[in-house]
């Protein structure tokens, strides 16, 4: 039982450290452009061209934006 409690403390602590960092770095930000879109995440920034994406839209279950990569030619 103590192990589960310590795991909860560790996860809460990680969230307490990472949340301010995420706010400062403006992670989970989506920028749309004519030629594609940019995603900011804790791990870095990624740019995807519209030609690389087959579907793009809101995922109803999560209320977040989702996309599928296009099949390789």
Backbone as a printed PyTorch tensor [residue, N CA C, xyz], in Angstrom:
tensor([[[  0.8080,  -1.1890,   0.0000],
         [  0.0000,   0.0000,   0.0000],
         [  0.8620,   1.2680,   0.0000]],

        [[  1.9890,   1.2060,   0.7380],
         [  2.8860,   2.3670,   0.7650],
         [  3.4810,   2.6480,  -0.6110]],

        [[  3.7430,   1.5740,  -1.3550],
         [  4.3040,   1.7500,  -2.6960],
         [  3.3680,   2.5350,  -3.5930]],

        [[  2.0860,   2.2620,  -3.4910],
         [  1.0960,   2.9780,  -4.2940],
         [  1.0350,   4.4450,  -3.8670]],

        [[  1.1070,   4.6840,  -2.5660],
         [  1.0870,   6.0610,  -2.0630],
         [  2.3030,   6.8350,  -2.5600]],

        [[  3.4920,   6.2350,  -2.5200],
         [  4.6950,   6.9060,  -3.0020],
         [  4.6460,   7.1380,  -4.5140]],

        [[  4.0320,   6.2100,  -5.2360],
         [  3.8770,   6.4070,  -6.6770],
         [  2.9790,   7.6250,  -6.9430]],

        [[  1.9130,   7.7680,  -6.1680],
         [  1.0390,   8.9310,  -6.3050],
         [  1.7660,  10.2280,  -5.9950]],

        [[  2.5800,  10.2170,  -4.9570],
         [  3.3630,  11.4060,  -4.5970],
         [  4.3400,  11.7480,  -5.7280]],

        [[  4.9900,  10.7510,  -6.2900],
         [  5.9480,  10.9870,  -7.3740],
         [  5.2510,  11.5490,  -8.6140]],

        [[  4.1000,  10.9890,  -8.9730],
         [  3.3770,  11.4840, -10.1480],
         [  2.8570,  12.8980,  -9.9250]],

        [[  2.3490,  13.1800,  -8.7240],
         [  1.8790,  14.5240,  -8.4190],
         [  3.0470,  15.5060,  -8.4810]],

        [[  4.1830,  15.1120,  -7.9410],
         [  5.3670,  15.9720,  -7.9650],
         [  5.8410,  16.2560,  -9.3820]],

        [[  5.8240,  15.2260, -10.2310],
         [  6.2260,  15.4260, -11.6270],
         [  5.2720,  16.4000, -12.3170]],

        [[  3.9830,  16.2700, -12.0410],
         [  3.0110,  17.1880, -12.6240],
         [  3.2030,  18.6100, -12.1330]],

        [[  3.5210,  18.7620, -10.8570],
         [  3.7470,  20.0810, -10.2770],
         [  4.9700,  20.7580, -10.8900]],

        [[  5.9620,  19.9820, -11.2890],
         [  7.1630,  20.5340, -11.9150],
         [  6.9290,  20.7990, -13.4040]],

        [[  6.2710,  19.8790, -14.0980],
         [  6.1150,  20.0000, -15.5410],
         [  5.0430,  21.0000, -15.9720]],

        [[  3.9960,  21.1950, -15.1790],
         [  2.9220,  22.0990, -15.5800],
         [  3.3950,  23.5400, -15.7550]],

        [[  4.1220,  24.1290, -14.8030],
         [  4.6210,  25.4970, -15.0440],
         [  5.5620,  25.5740, -16.2500]],

        [[  6.3720,  24.5420, -16.4440],
         [  7.2570,  24.4940, -17.6010],
         [  6.4460,  24.4800, -18.8920]],

        [[  5.3640,  23.7190, -18.9200],
         [  4.5040,  23.6500, -20.0990],
         [  3.8440,  24.9940, -20.3740]],

        [[  3.4630,  25.7020, -19.3380],
         [  2.8300,  27.0140, -19.5200],
         [  3.8350,  28.0240, -20.0610]],

        [[  5.0330,  28.0410, -19.5070],
         [  6.0650,  28.9850, -19.9380],
         [  6.4870,  28.7120, -21.3830]],

        [[  6.6540,  27.4550, -21.7390],
         [  7.0920,  27.0960, -23.0970],
         [  5.9490,  27.0710, -24.0940]],

        [[  4.7210,  27.3270, -23.6330],
         [  3.5250,  27.3260, -24.4950],
         [  3.3960,  26.0300, -25.2700]],

        [[  3.4970,  24.9300, -24.5650],
         [  3.3600,  23.6290, -25.2080],
         [  1.8970,  23.3460, -25.5030]],

        [[  1.6770,  22.3810, -26.3290],
         [  0.3540,  21.9960, -26.7970],
         [ -0.3140,  23.1580, -27.5230]],

        [[  0.4950,  23.8880, -28.2570],
         [  0.0030,  24.9890, -29.0600],
         [  0.0040,  24.5460, -30.5180]],

        [[ -1.0500,  24.8670, -31.2350],
         [ -1.2030,  24.4980, -32.6370],
         [ -1.2680,  25.7690, -33.4690]],

        [[ -0.4130,  25.8570, -34.4830],
         [ -0.4130,  27.0070, -35.3930],
         [ -0.6680,  26.5050, -36.8040]],

        [[ -1.7100,  27.0350, -37.4170],
         [ -2.0730,  26.6490, -38.7770],
         [ -1.5100,  27.6510, -39.7720]],

        [[ -1.0800,  27.1450, -40.9270],
         [ -0.5620,  27.9860, -42.0040],
         [ -1.0250,  27.4100, -43.3380]],

        [[ -0.7830,  28.1410, -44.4120],
         [ -1.1850,  27.6740, -45.7470],
         [ -0.5290,  26.3530, -46.1190]],

        [[  0.7520,  26.2250, -45.8070],
         [  1.5040,  25.0480, -46.2360],
         [  1.5240,  23.9080, -45.2200]],

        [[  1.0010,  24.1290, -43.9940],
         [  0.9890,  23.0640, -42.9950],
         [  0.6520,  23.5920, -41.6130]],

        [[  1.0590,  22.8570, -40.5930],
         [  0.8000,  23.2810, -39.2170],
         [  1.9660,  22.9120, -38.3190]],

        [[  2.0960,  23.6600, -37.2270],
         [  3.1680,  23.4640, -36.2670],
         [  2.5720,  23.0880, -34.9160]],

        [[  3.1450,  22.0550, -34.2970],
         [  2.7530,  21.6320, -32.9540],
         [  3.9000,  21.8970, -31.9970]],

        [[  3.5990,  22.5510, -30.8900],
         [  4.5850,  22.7350, -29.8210],
         [  4.2870,  21.7340, -28.7240]],

        [[  5.3120,  20.9820, -28.3200],
         [  5.1870,  19.9950, -27.2440],
         [  6.3630,  20.1430, -26.3020]],

        [[  6.3140,  19.4740, -25.1620],
         [  7.4460,  19.5230, -24.2430],
         [  8.7150,  18.9900, -24.8990]],

        [[  8.5530,  18.0160, -25.7840],
         [  9.7170,  17.4140, -26.4350],
         [ 10.2570,  18.2630, -27.5820]],

        [[  9.5540,  19.3250, -27.9700],
         [ 10.0330,  20.1950, -29.0340],
         [  8.9130,  20.6050, -29.9800]],

        [[  9.2860,  21.2570, -31.0540],
         [  8.3470,  21.7630, -32.0500],
         [  8.4360,  20.9000, -33.3030]],

        [[  7.2730,  20.5830, -33.8710],
         [  7.2310,  19.7820, -35.0980],
         [  6.3590,  20.4800, -36.1340]],

        [[  6.8150,  20.4790, -37.3770],
         [  6.0510,  21.0580, -38.4870],
         [  5.6380,  19.9400, -39.4280]],

        [[  4.3790,  19.9390, -39.8390],
         [  3.8480,  18.9410, -40.7660],
         [  3.2140,  19.6570, -41.9580]],

        [[  3.5660,  19.2390, -43.1530],
         [  2.9500,  19.7970, -44.3660],
         [  1.5900,  19.1450, -44.5760]],

        [[  0.6720,  19.9000, -45.1900],
         [ -0.6630,  19.3510, -45.4540],
         [ -0.5920,  18.1240, -46.3440]],

        [[  0.4160,  18.0330, -47.2030],
         [  0.5640,  16.8710, -48.0870],
         [  0.9380,  15.6130, -47.3110]],

        [[  1.4510,  15.7620, -46.0830],
         [  1.8270,  14.6240, -45.2430],
         [  0.6550,  14.0930, -44.4300]],

        [[ -0.4880,  14.7930, -44.4560],
         [ -1.6300,  14.4740, -43.6000],
         [ -2.8280,  14.0570, -44.4490]],

        [[ -3.4700,  12.9510, -44.0570],
         [ -4.6570,  12.5110, -44.7960],
         [ -5.9480,  13.0200, -44.1570]],

        [[ -5.9930,  13.0840, -42.8190],
         [ -7.1770,  13.5900, -42.1040],
         [ -6.7330,  14.5190, -40.9830]],

        [[ -7.5460,  15.5480, -40.7470],
         [ -7.2530,  16.5260, -39.7080],
         [ -8.5790,  17.0100, -39.1420]],

        [[ -8.7410,  17.0040, -37.8260],
         [ -9.9870,  17.4770, -37.2330],
         [-10.0160,  17.2560, -35.7350]],

        [[-11.1830,  17.5030, -35.1490],
         [-11.3620,  17.3620, -33.7110],
         [-11.7510,  15.9210, -33.3880]],

        [[-11.1010,  15.3360, -32.3800],
         [-11.4310,  14.0010, -31.8980],
         [-12.5330,  14.1770, -30.8490]],

        [[-13.7800,  13.7640, -31.1570],
         [-14.9020,  14.0380, -30.2600],
         [-14.7370,  13.4810, -28.8420]],

        [[-14.1580,  12.3160, -28.7130],
         [-14.0240,  11.6890, -27.3970],
         [-13.1340,  12.5260, -26.4760]],

        [[-12.0480,  13.0620, -27.0090],
         [-11.0810,  13.7940, -26.1940],
         [-11.2370,  15.3050, -26.2930]],

        [[-11.9170,  15.8010, -27.3300],
         [-12.0410,  17.2390, -27.5320],
         [-10.7230,  17.8840, -27.9180]],

        [[ -9.8610,  17.1170, -28.5440],
         [ -8.5490,  17.6090, -28.9630],
         [ -8.4220,  17.4570, -30.4770]],

        [[ -7.4600,  18.1540, -31.0390],
         [ -7.2000,  18.0490, -32.4740],
         [ -6.3970,  16.7950, -32.7380]],

        [[ -6.7660,  16.0870, -33.7990],
         [ -6.0390,  14.8840, -34.1910],
         [ -5.7970,  14.8750, -35.6770]],

        [[ -4.8320,  14.0780, -36.1000],
         [ -4.5640,  13.9460, -37.5330],
         [ -3.9590,  12.5860, -37.8100]],

        [[ -4.1210,  12.1470, -39.0570],
         [ -3.5420,  10.8920, -39.5410],
         [ -2.5240,  11.2250, -40.6160]],

        [[ -1.4210,  10.5100, -40.5990],
         [ -0.4350,  10.6970, -41.6680],
         [ -0.9290,  10.0650, -42.9580]],

        [[ -0.5760,  10.6820, -44.0750],
         [ -0.9280,  10.1460, -45.3880],
         [ -0.0790,   8.9140, -45.6510]],

        [[ -0.6140,   8.0200, -46.4580],
         [  0.1280,   6.8070, -46.8290],
         [  1.3480,   7.1980, -47.6690]],

        [[  2.4420,   6.5040, -47.4550],
         [  3.6620,   6.7700, -48.2270],
         [  3.4330,   6.4160, -49.6870]],

        [[  3.9400,   7.2400, -50.5570],
         [  3.7760,   6.9980, -51.9970],
         [  4.8130,   6.0520, -52.5150]]])
